[in-house]
Amino acid sequence: MRWTVALLFSSACSHGVSTYQHGDLSVWTFKHEYANAHLVVRGETRVLFDAGYERHAPTLEKELREAGIDPKSLTAIVIGHG
């Protein structure tokens, strides 16, 4: 878990998608302007941390699908601020 937290806080805001793999843990960072969304996947558990601004929803959905994640399969969405 500490690797996940460190990775989430170290992600810079810009545009694009980046991934990090550590054993069976995958972290996807979806970068949109000043609001990043982070998807943490381990096995069948999929947790999205911060979904970004409402205007980013269509782009985030597209990026999740391109990553092979059906948005309906998310285990939880954690909103950290807003």
N, C-alpha and C positions, 0 to 999 in steps of 0.2 A: 504493500500500500504506500509506503513512503516514497517509492520510485514514482508512482502515479502522481502523488501530490507534488513532488518536485518537478516533474515534467509539466504538469498543468500550469504551475506558476512561472516556469521558465519560457513558455511559449510567447513569442513576440506577436504583436498585432500587425497584420498585413493582409495579404490575400493568398488563397491557395489552400492546399490540403497537404498535411504531413502525417507520417505514421511512425510509430515506435513499437518495436516488438521486444518483449523480454519473456522468454519461456512461452507459457500459454496465455500471457497477458498482452493485449494489443491496445494501443492508444492512438486514436485518430484525432487530429486537430484540424478543424475547419475554420479558416481564417477569413473574416469578413470585416473590413474597415476596422473599427475599434472594439469589436465584439466577437471573440472567439467562442466556438462551441467545441467541446471535447467529448469524444465517445470512448468509453473504456469497455473492452470486451474481454471476458474470460469465460470460456465454455459457452453456455447458452445465456449467460448474464450479459446484458447490454445496458449500460448506464450512460445517459447523455448529461453532461454537466454544462449548464448555461447554453441556451438555444440561440443566443444572439438577439438582434432586433427583429421585430415582427416582419419588417420588410425583407429580411433575409430568409424567411421560411421557405419560399419556393426553391431557392438555391440550395439551402441546407437539405431539403427533402431530396433533391436531385443528387446531391453529393453522397448522401447516405445510401441511396439506391445504387449509385455507381460503385460504392464500397462493398456492395453485396448485402446491405442491411435494409430490411423492410422496416420503415418507421413504426409500423404496428407491432413489431417484435421487441421494441424497447422495453426493458424491465422497469426502468424508472427514468424520470427527467428531474434533475436537481437544479433548482434556480438559486444561484449564489448571490445575486444582487438584482436590483431593478425595480 
